Amino acid sequence: MVRFPNIKINLGLYITEKRQDGFHNLESVFYPVNFCDGLEIIKANQFSFEMEGLKIEGNPADNLCVKAYNILKADFDLAPVKMFLLKKIPTGSGLGGGSANGAFALKMLNELFELNLSQTQLENYAAKLGSDCPFFIANTPVFVEGRGEILSPISLSLKGHYITVVCSGIHISTKESFANITPAKPSINLKEEIQKPIEQWQQNITNDFEKYAFAQYPALQSIKQKLMDVGCIYAAMSGSGSAVYGISKEGISVNDFPKEYVGWGGECL
């Protein structure tokens, strides 16, 4: 069984308050984008996890695909599987690649072993993996609240537009980003603003993390400006960084950016 875990982008991101449990509440819109990793899961005589492509630091046992298997195995009598992950989505980019891998692993294991878990059940398991993981179960546009686990479907389509994603290779840890932000209620109603024409987004919809990220890593601000200069209607950093994306009426070539950057472009879903 092979699937292709995709990224998400944040259309607006506001850190509204710090919680008593140490996490932060936020408001954002998550939108799926067809820039993908590859994940294969098959039944095997013994469990194994292999990965190729972009390197991920750390213990492979901590990979969210492995954790997804272990979470389900704790509740179900799962046979061993072989997992193979082809990593194309850069880590530390704010695109949710790792979260997508974990969520897709849950969905694939549910299908492979015929567990018949509902969407709600899968989302509950995904929430145990990480705050962004539940989004990738339904994988449709949502308004996000809480730590990122409270999802409300919204009517939003970017079909007919193109998206360009640029990853500079700069790694910004989520911990670093949150440590350098001051939570505050947004001055806009994101649910209302996102329903306005995309041509009005740039002046109203922002990402709270950009102020710190752009000050520390000016190359990111340069990428955003270049995306606007070459014809994007809306450009922003995704998540806590460091990927920057632009939405346009016609495709923007990633060849306009340095060769050492990881770039992707295509039609919006």
C-alpha positions in Angstrom: 0.0 0.0 0.0 1.4 3.3 -1.1 0.1 6.8 -0.2 1.5 10.3 -0.6 1.3 12.5 2.5 0.9 16.1 1.5 1.8 19.4 3.2 -0.5 22.1 4.6 -0.1 25.8 4.5 -1.3 28.3 7.1 -3.5 31.1 5.7 -3.0 33.5 8.6 -1.6 32.4 11.9 -2.3 34.2 15.2 -0.9 33.1 18.6 -3.7 34.3 20.9 -2.6 33.2 24.4 -0.3 31.0 26.5 -2.1 28.2 28.2 -1.6 26.9 31.8 -0.3 23.6 30.4 2.6 25.5 28.7 1.2 25.2 25.2 -0.3 28.1 23.2 -3.8 28.7 21.7 -3.8 29.8 18.1 -6.1 30.7 15.3 -5.3 29.8 11.7 -6.7 28.3 8.5 -5.1 25.1 7.3 -5.2 24.4 3.5 -3.9 21.2 1.9 -1.3 21.4 -0.9 -0.1 18.7 -3.2 3.6 18.7 -2.3 4.2 15.2 -1.0 6.3 12.6 0.7 5.9 8.9 -0.3 4.9 6.3 2.3 4.6 2.5 1.7 3.3 0.1 4.4 3.1 -3.7 3.8 2.6 -6.6 6.1 5.9 -8.4 7.1 7.4 -11.0 9.3 8.9 -8.4 11.6 8.5 -4.7 12.0 10.9 -2.4 10.2 11.1 1.3 9.3 13.3 2.6 6.5 13.7 6.1 5.1 15.4 7.7 2.1 15.5 11.2 0.7 16.0 14.2 2.9 17.7 13.4 6.1 15.8 13.7 9.4 17.9 14.1 12.6 17.1 12.0 15.6 16.2 8.4 16.5 14.0 6.7 13.8 12.0 5.2 16.6 10.7 8.7 17.3 9.3 9.1 13.7 5.6 9.7 13.8 5.0 6.8 11.4 6.5 4.4 14.0 4.6 6.1 16.8 1.3 5.8 14.8 1.9 2.0 14.5 2.7 1.7 18.2 -0.4 3.7 19.2 -2.7 1.5 17.3 -0.9 -1.7 18.3 -1.5 -0.8 21.9 -5.3 -1.2 21.2 -5.4 -3.7 18.4 -3.6 -7.0 17.6 -1.6 -5.7 14.7 0.8 -7.9 12.7 4.3 -6.6 12.0 4.7 -4.2 9.0 7.4 -2.8 6.9 7.3 0.9 6.5 9.3 2.8 3.9 9.2 6.6 3.8 10.6 8.7 0.9 11.2 12.1 2.4 10.9 15.1 0.1 9.2 17.7 2.5 11.9 19.5 4.4 11.7 19.4 8.2 11.5 22.6 10.2 9.6 24.2 7.4 6.2 24.8 9.0 4.5 22.7 6.3 3.4 19.8 8.6 5.3 17.1 6.7 6.0 15.0 9.8 2.5 15.4 11.0 1.2 14.3 7.6 3.4 11.2 7.7 2.0 10.2 11.1 -1.7 10.8 10.1 -1.4 9.0 6.8 0.2 6.1 8.6 -2.8 5.9 10.8 -5.2 5.9 7.9 -3.1 3.3 6.0 -3.0 1.0 9.0 -6.7 1.4 9.5 -7.2 0.3 5.9 -4.6 -2.4 5.8 -5.9 -4.2 8.9 -9.5 -3.3 8.3 -9.9 -1.7 11.7 -13.0 0.2 10.6 -12.0 3.3 12.7 -14.2 6.3 12.0 -12.8 9.7 11.1 -13.4 11.0 14.6 -11.6 8.0 16.1 -8.6 8.5 13.7 -8.5 12.2 14.6 -8.4 11.3 18.3 -5.5 8.9 17.7 -3.8 11.6 15.5 -4.1 14.2 18.3 -1.9 11.9 20.5 0.8 12.2 17.8 0.9 16.0 17.6 -1.2 19.1 17.3 -1.2 19.3 13.5 -1.9 15.6 12.9 -5.7 15.6 13.1 -5.9 17.9 10.2 -4.5 15.4 7.8 -7.1 12.8 8.5 -9.9 14.6 6.5 -7.3 16.7 4.7 -9.7 19.5 3.8 -9.6 23.2 4.5 -10.4 24.0 8.2 -10.4 26.9 10.7 -8.1 25.8 13.5 -8.3 26.8 17.2 -6.9 25.5 20.5 -3.4 24.0 20.2 -4.3 23.2 16.6 -6.5 20.2 17.4 -9.9 22.0 17.2 -11.0 21.9 13.6 -14.0 23.5 12.0 -14.7 22.9 8.3 -14.8 26.0 6.1 -16.0 26.7 2.6 -12.8 27.7 0.8 -11.4 26.8 -2.6 -8.2 28.1 -4.3 -8.9 26.1 -7.4 -7.9 28.1 -10.5 -4.8 29.5 -8.7 -1.3 28.3 -8.4 1.0 27.9 -5.4 4.7 28.2 -5.2 6.5 26.9 -2.0 10.1 27.9 -1.3 12.2 26.2 1.4 15.5 27.9 2.0 17.0 25.3 4.2 16.9 27.5 7.2 15.6 25.5 10.2 13.6 27.3 12.8 12.6 25.2 15.8 9.0 25.5 17.0 10.3 26.0 20.5 12.5 28.9 19.3 9.6 30.5 17.5 7.2 30.4 20.4 9.8 31.7 22.8 10.1 34.9 20.8 6.5 35.8 20.4 4.0 37.8 22.5 0.5 36.2 22.4 -2.3 38.6 21.5 -5.8 38.5 20.2 -5.9 39.2 16.5 -7.3 42.6 15.3 -9.3 40.8 12.6 -11.8 38.0 12.4 -9.9 35.4 10.3 -13.1 33.5 9.5 -14.5 36.6 7.9 -11.3 37.8 6.2 -10.6 34.4 4.6 -13.9 34.6 2.7 -13.0 37.9 1.1 -11.4 38.0 -2.4 -7.8 36.8 -2.2 -6.6 40.1 -3.6 -7.5 41.6 -0.2 -5.6 39.1 1.9 -2.2 40.6 1.8 -3.1 43.7 3.7 -5.2 42.0 6.3 -4.1 38.3 6.9 -0.7 37.8 8.5 1.4 35.2 10.3 2.5 36.3 13.8 5.8 34.4 13.5 7.0 36.4 10.6 8.2 39.4 12.6 10.7 37.3 14.6 11.7 35.0 11.7 12.3 37.8 9.2 14.4 39.8 11.8 16.6 36.8 12.5 16.7 35.4 9.0 16.4 38.2 6.4 16.5 35.8 3.5 13.0 34.7 4.4 11.6 38.2 4.0 13.5 38.4 0.7 11.8 35.3 -0.5 8.4 36.7 0.4 9.1 39.9 -1.3 10.4 38.2 -4.5 7.2 36.1 -4.7 5.2 39.3 -4.6 7.5 41.0 -7.1 7.1 38.1 -9.7 3.3 38.2 -9.5 1.9 36.4 -6.5 -1.4 37.8 -5.1 -0.7 36.6 -1.6 2.6 35.5 0.0 3.3 34.4 3.6 5.5 32.2 5.8 3.8 28.9 6.7 3.5 27.8 10.3 6.4 28.8 12.5 8.7 28.7 9.5 10.7 28.6 7.5 8.9 27.7 4.2 7.5 30.7 2.4 4.7 30.3 -0.2 3.0 32.5 -2.8 -0.4 32.1 -4.5 -0.7 33.4 -8.0 -3.1 33.3 -11.0 -0.3 31.9 -13.1 2.5 29.6 -12.1 5.7 31.1 -10.7 8.8 29.2 -11.6 10.9 28.0 -8.7 13.9 28.5 -11.1 13.7 32.2 -10.0 15.2 31.1 -6.7 18.7 29.8 -5.7 19.4 26.2 -6.7 20.1 25.2 -3.2 16.6 26.0 -2.2 13.9 23.3 -2.3 11.1 24.6 -4.4 7.7 23.2 -5.5 5.0 24.7 -7.7 1.6 23.5 -8.9 -2.1 24.0 -9.1 -4.0 24.6 -5.9 -6.3 21.8 -4.7 
